[in-house]
Amino acid sequence: MLNLLNKFKDPELCRNILRQIEAEVNGQFKFMEVCGTHTVAIFQSGLRSLLPENIIHLSGPGCPVCVTHESEVAAYLELAEKDVIITTFGDLMRVPGPDRKNLKNAQAEGARVKVVYSAFDALKVAMENPQDKVVFLGIGFETTAPTVAATLKIAKEQKINNFYVLSFHKLVPPALKVLLEDQDTEIDGFLLPGHVSTIIGLKPYLFLASEYQMPAVISGFEPLDILQAILLMIRQKNSGQPEVVNNYKRAVADNGNPRARQVMDEVFEITDASWRGIGTIPQSGLGLNEDYEQLDGFKALDITLRDVPPIPGCRCGDVLKGKIRPDECPLFKKACTPASPVGPCMVSTEGSCAAYFKYMV
């Protein structure tokens, strides 16, 4: 397997694809990577500097921490002040909420906040602390939702009644539709997320080509993967025959992972969801269904999302929509740095601003 992956980093093969891209690109071509892991891979491999100047790379809403809405951040920060144990992935610890407060600040002030590596780890915290209410902050896209669903099934089956999930999970395809309906967003092709696609497969993206005539390619994360995807999108645009192509067949089946989707369907129901910088997108979130409402943190702990104003000056939302580059935000590298982030795009390892600061400054 290692030898196979090395081929996807082969310099000569990459140079060959680059030459084809240079020969075939016709005018300006703007492609958007949707996945935060693609963001980092493009910067780490140096592809952004190797591509022709008329190929413009835009970052999209593919960082789960970055798209977590201000109202959701405020809700879990308020919950941290109560007599509960908050369990969360590490990236959320430094996401600023109202007044720049974050979970790390709350922890320093006495809140019981634990970093975990999986939803099951959070469930173990609940099992070890039966006298306490333990809340897991469920963020992420279709990639992480199945493991959270499986954990909820275990909690229900084992009657672990002090475990709750606040589901902030979001679905990728509806966000792409909203981007394409925004006349101010200029995109010529989508580099589709590999991890999400292992779960959902090809079908949920087909509307991109059929309804919006948008080239789109599911891609892996090695340099050759990404270059091949860009070349395929350019050829689709040049031919006037847009398609949605699975170019990551070593990991993604066209029908995705039916078992993972089945577990999600057993536990979650599709709901409207709020996205940072975008607003409410219909049918773009996952909430716990009525069979699991006793484990639903929103219902069991009486939590509601309130209106929270955006962070003054932060243009993370415009970065997520591909409308500006990170360095076009007035706070970038000034008030907002990885050491002192103002917005979540500078916090997460998958955030566009953090990647731009690390690799382009």
Secondary structure, 3 states (H helix, E strand, C coil): CHHHHHHCCCHHHHHHHHHHHHHHCCCCEEEEECCHHHHHHHHHCCHHHHCCCCEEEEECCCCHHHHECHHHHHHHHHHHCCCCEEEECHHHHHCCCHHHCCHHHHHHCCCEEEECCCHHHHHHHHHHCCCCCEEEEECCCCCCHHHHHHHHHHHHHCCCCCEEEEECCECHHHHHHHHHHCCCCCCCEEEECHHHHHHHCCHHHCHHHHHHCCCEEECCCCHHHHHHHHHHHHHHHHHCCCCEEECCCCCCCCCCCHHHHHHHHHHEEEEEEEECCCEEEEEEEEEECHHHHHHEHHHHCCCCCCCCCCCCCCCHHHHHCCCCCHHHCCCECCCECCCCCCCHHHCCCCCHHHHHHHHHC
